[in-house]
Amino acid sequence: MLSLSTEDLQLLQSKNISIEQIENQLNSFKNGFPYAHLVAAATLQNGIKKMSPEELKNNIHYYNIQLLKNDIIKFVPASGAASRMFKSLFEFQNALDDNSYEFLEKEEKYSDAIFFFDNLEHFAFYNDLKPCINKGNSTTKTAFAQQVLECLLSDKGLNYANLPKGLLKFHKYPNGDRMAIEEHLVEAAQYANSKTTQAKLHFTISVEHEDKFKLAFKRLIPLYENKFNISYDISYSFQEPFTDTIAVDMNNVPLRDNNGKLLFRPGGHGALINNLNKLNADLIFIKNIDNIVSDDKRQSTIDYKKALGGMGFKLNNTIHELVQKLTQGKAIDEAYHFATDILDLQLSSYYPKMNSAEKADYLFKLLNRPLRICGVVKNVGEPGGGPFWVKKGETTSRQIVESAEIDQQNPLQKKIMQEATHFNPVDIVCFTKDYQGNNFDLYNYVDHKAAFISEKSKDGIKLKAMELPGLWNGAMAFWNTLFVEVPLSTFNPVKTINDLLR
């Protein structure tokens, strides 16, 4: 039985976390979670669709028509701190305490940091950095490098290591440099301005950064409303405290911080299903804050966003029509062929034995679910999840799976993982309303067994953390899903500082 103090109980109450939740999490740490059961990698020959030029054109046209009569919103997870981007620079900064720049630049392990300094003037934040650098008297390469890192990373300068990615300067332009959130405003204006000629964006952010985001948008919105002759509707939400998970040591004993309080960690991006569940729109685009291209590369992004949206609207409209007919016992054969031929859904082996009323009810439940169209790109070695066929219970369906969810000690599962040809760039079009226009309760479509445990550290101490079922993994496990190939030109993630110069 878990022993909790009065202070522990007050902490749980403040987070709206029950004792039962904690006990369930501790049991999960002890027992673990089942790995995903991969059946096959999704490929162009098996589960991934590739649009022909004609289909691309037709889907864009259909989307432009739907744009005039539907509410559309762009959902951007933007709460992540940028600190991990600067890992190579922190390591280099520490090494400079005992070594010269000239010595370190000969070391292969510092090549990323050396590349950064060799290309410093090409980064979008360079003009912001210059005034801070010019204040010092850097007479050697070592002193200059130390000064640059202090000005870039700490609160003595730009403080980039403590800001969210969304507020970092990403791209250089002749008439000014743009932050990541700025590029999302530009992008949304060109494909997500719905029937009200208003571009709606929803950002998930951290509470501690709220004022900074609001200040930035206060300055930026008038500029881009004037540029694109539209209006913006910007909303925010935070990761709910009740989605935090308890941290344990390697023996599954709850950890405490330096003040004796139970240690909790954010539950990962899977916690954002709660934020997504509160949005009300006919179509929701999901795209990560750091996956954004500059103007000269943006047209293919706009085209494919519209095409994915157009394909999704066609499918969703057909589903709603079929589901409506099924409630009247009609269109059973039509719904059957749509489910099996278009959505590739696997039906129960008992289906042929059902009578007409049972078939209509069964197909209704199968089709009347949230729908997502996931853009996938050819795998070029990026870290992250990929598209697979996964068996859950008696059925096999399309799923995005992270490497941490795969049993790589199992030769067959590892082989299937290595056969993946595509990668998930988080380019998702979501339809979260039923045939009557009511929002689905997205919690009903989460596979809660798709959580996983990862090893982390805090203050040099190893710990185990629980990641909730990922937003585009287990949190959407029971959605109807299609995979569509999109060009690599639409994918431009920033995981390290040097990625800004891709």
Secondary structure, DSSP 4 states (H G I P E B T S, - for coil): -----HHHHHHHHHHT--HHHHHHHHHHHHH--PPP-EEEE-BTTBBEE---HHHHHHHHHHHHHHHTTS-EEEEEE---BSGGGGHHHHHHHHHTTTS-HHHHTT-GGGHHHHHHHHTGGGSTTHHHHHHHHHTS---SHHHHHHHHHHHHHSTTTT-GGGSBGGGSEEE--TT--EEHHHHHHHHHHHH-B-TTSEEEEEEE--GGGHHHHHHHHHHHHHHHHHHHT-EEEEEEE---GGG-EE-B-TTSPBPB-TTSPBPEE---GGGGHHHHHT---SEEEEE-TT----GGGHHHHHHHHHHHHHHHHHHHHHHHHHHHHHTTT--HHHHHHIIIIIS-PPPPTTGGGS-HHHHHHHHHHHHSS-EEEEEEEE-SS-SS-EEEEEEETTEEEEEEE-GGGS-TTSHHHHHHHHT--EEEEEEEEEE-B-TTSPBP-GGGG--GGG-EEEEEEETTEEEEEEEPSPTTTGGGTTSEEEEEE--GGG----SSGGGGG-
